[in-house]
Amino acid sequence: MKTLSIRDYDIKLRDIKTNPLNTEEVEYLAARAGSFEAIINKRGKLFQTPEYKGKALTENDYGILLAQEYTALKRPVLLIKDKVFIGNDKKTIEAAGIFLERSSSKD
């Protein structure tokens, strides 16, 4: 696992292809994000395959898929203290930045 230092934070980078998340880690992220569906990468190639394209999946289906296929996880995942930020859309990145700013000013 790589570690980067950004300001006062040590950032750990994990390659989930070579070091996949275990069931407990997937459940932890889903609990923090609100659901398994919230951490699923629906834009990925996996969801373009005939097996999944247009198919309505249940929350349980998403959980099983996340446990079996690392590409199903929306990335990047930022776990800061007890808060999780998932995805690279502008709103998520801005929220993570604001959280870091506020967290560092409290320390």
C-alpha positions, 0 to 999 in steps of 0.5 A: 500500500502506498502512502502520500502525505498531503499537508497534515494527512497521510493518504494510503493508496490501495490497489483493489485489483491486487488487494481486494476489499473483504466483505466487512470492508464493503459492508462498512463503505455501504453503511457509511454511504447509505447503501450498496447501490451508492457505491456501485460503479454503474458507468463501468464496463461491467454494467455494459455487458449483456448480463447486467445492462438494463437489469434491475438489481436488488440491494442484495445483488449489489452487495454480492457483486461488490464482494465478487468483482472489484470493478463494481466499486465506484472509485476513488474512495476517500475514507477520512476519519469516519466519513466516506466520499465515493466517486470523482464527480465535482460535488464529491471532490469539493465536499471532501476538500471542505471536510479536510479543511474543516477537519484540519482547522479543528485539530 
